[in-house]
Amino acid sequence: MSTIPNIDVIKTKMKGAWNAGDYGTFATYMEPGAIEILESWNILPGQTLLDVACGAGQISIPASRAGVKVVGVDIAPNSIEFSRRRAEEEGLDAKFQEGDAESLPFEDNSFDVIATVVGAMFAPDPDKVASELLRVCKPGGRILMVNWTPQGMVGHMFREIGRNVPPPPNVPPPPLWGDEETVKDRFGDRVSSLALTKKNYPLWTYPFGVPEVVQFFFDNYGPTERGYESLDDEGRKSLREGLERVFSEYNTSTDGTTDFAAEYLEVEAIKA
């Protein structure tokens, strides 16, 4: 049983937040970076890949193009529908289904590779997530994660959002998945090796300025859309100004566009 009070209520609200907005549009500017990360992982054609919290198919679709046997799961029905349409339009055999990272609908030892790109880190019970990723991975298989760090741009963004829209009580902050010691504790001795590398997310660029990026988040990124809508006028002004400060601090562009330097922790675990 979960030790988080009101876990069902929390998960219902989180599902609603991720199902809000337009994640397919939001992911457009992050997909080039996701593809670069995917290519660095060298997943071989014919291997089975489970993409946990697959979003708009940012790695599922290109992996399927490369001959990997892909299944994507996500808690948000609109993301699953979007990814299915993408696969159908390209004639790919990638499969997508609704699923919870804390209770994956697959048998033990089902996949060669388990991957999640800034996805499973948002599930409220991280210990269950770690156990599920390990359970469905074959012995000797790889678990690959991209997790925002607490001290990076996105960790800073979440703190700013939380200052205006308090997060659920007793839920560990998602960026703790970007802390090396925390990841070591969560996997424990159930992995035979664990490589942890801090990097900046590649190719996260918007062809417009920071104020427009903030509005883009409010329009398309479900959690910020829901948070913004829950506030009064003063709260909305505070959140907008706070996000503009954070995004400006981490923007490396000087030509009126936005290019984020966003730190993440890359996790590569081998199941024992």
PyMOL commands that set and color helices and strands:
alter all, ss='L'
color gray80, all
select helices_A, chain A and resi 7-19+23-29+31-41+60-65+77-90+120-122+126-136+153-164+174-178+180-190+210-220+222-229+233-250
alter helices_A, ss='H'
color red, helices_A
select strands_A, chain A and resi 48-52+69-74+95-98+111-117+137-148+191-200+205-206+258-259+263-271
alter strands_A, ss='S'
color yellow, strands_A
deselect
rebuild
show_as cartoon
